[in-house]
């Protein structure tokens, strides 16, 4: 005679969607089809690339400002301090705006649009 576990929802075949979570089209999200290693690797690569760019720019910014731009060392150091402070504090403002008004998808679209406009 087999023992049957009364609380084995993974054997039922129907998975409940995650509560309060939907994709950008409003469809429910299921745990089996979201997240995982693919998402973790993506986040790790994006964070690594962002850190690489930040430290690459910060290492060369004073040299660029004192050389081609012709600023004094004091002016260049002050500008780099402002740039560093802004770069460190803007994610707090962005998180507040995203959580309070825009939502995650509109925040991503706005940030990518601004990023492309600044580069061009």
C-alpha positions in Angstrom: 0.0 0.0 0.0 1.5 3.4 -1.0 1.6 6.4 1.3 0.0 9.5 -0.2 1.1 12.9 0.9 -1.9 15.2 1.2 0.2 18.4 0.7 2.1 17.8 -2.5 1.0 20.6 -4.9 3.9 19.9 -7.3 2.3 16.6 -8.2 -1.0 18.2 -9.3 0.2 19.5 -12.6 -1.4 23.0 -12.2 0.9 25.7 -11.0 -0.6 28.8 -9.4 0.7 32.2 -10.8 2.8 34.3 -8.5 0.6 36.7 -6.5 0.7 40.3 -7.6 3.2 39.7 -10.4 2.6 40.1 -14.1 4.7 40.7 -17.2 4.7 43.8 -19.3 1.5 42.6 -21.1 -0.4 41.9 -17.9 -0.1 38.1 -18.2 0.4 36.1 -15.0 3.9 35.0 -14.2 4.7 31.4 -13.1 7.7 30.4 -11.0 8.7 27.6 -13.3 9.0 29.9 -16.3 10.6 33.0 -14.8 13.9 33.9 -13.2 16.5 31.2 -12.7 20.1 31.0 -13.8 19.5 32.8 -17.1 18.2 35.9 -15.2 20.9 35.7 -12.6 23.7 35.6 -15.2 22.1 38.5 -17.1 22.0 40.6 -13.9 25.6 39.7 -13.0 26.9 40.6 -16.5 25.0 43.9 -16.6 26.3 44.9 -13.2 29.9 43.9 -14.1 29.7 45.9 -17.3 28.3 48.9 -15.4 31.1 48.7 -12.8 33.7 48.4 -15.5 32.4 51.5 -17.3 32.1 53.5 -14.1 35.6 52.8 -12.9 37.0 53.2 -16.4 35.5 56.7 -16.8 36.4 57.8 -13.2 40.0 56.7 -13.7 40.5 58.9 -16.8 38.2 61.8 -16.1 40.7 64.1 -14.3 43.3 63.4 -17.1 40.7 64.3 -19.7 39.6 67.4 -17.9 43.1 68.7 -17.3 44.3 67.8 -20.8 42.0 68.5 -23.7 39.4 70.5 -21.7 42.1 72.7 -20.1 40.7 72.8 -16.5 43.0 73.3 -13.6 43.6 70.4 -11.2 41.3 71.9 -8.6 38.5 72.5 -11.1 38.8 69.0 -12.4 38.8 67.4 -9.0 35.7 69.4 -8.0 33.9 68.3 -11.2 34.9 64.7 -10.6 33.6 64.9 -7.1 30.2 66.2 -8.4 30.1 63.5 -11.0 30.9 60.8 -8.5 28.2 62.1 -6.0 25.6 62.3 -8.8 26.4 58.9 -10.1 26.1 57.4 -6.6 22.9 59.2 -5.6 20.9 59.1 -8.8 19.8 55.4 -8.4 18.0 56.5 -5.2 16.0 59.1 -7.1 15.4 56.7 -9.9 14.2 54.0 -7.6 11.8 56.5 -5.9 10.4 57.6 -9.2 10.0 54.1 -10.5 8.3 52.8 -7.4 6.1 55.8 -6.8 4.9 56.8 -10.3 6.2 55.0 -13.4 6.4 51.3 -12.6 9.2 49.1 -13.7 8.6 48.8 -17.4 8.0 52.5 -18.0 11.1 53.2 -15.9 13.2 51.0 -18.1 11.8 52.5 -21.3 12.5 56.0 -20.0 16.0 55.2 -18.8 16.9 53.5 -22.0 15.5 56.5 -24.1 17.5 59.0 -22.0 20.6 56.9 -22.3 20.4 56.7 -26.1 19.6 60.4 -26.3 22.7 61.3 -24.2 24.9 59.1 -26.3 23.7 60.6 -29.6 
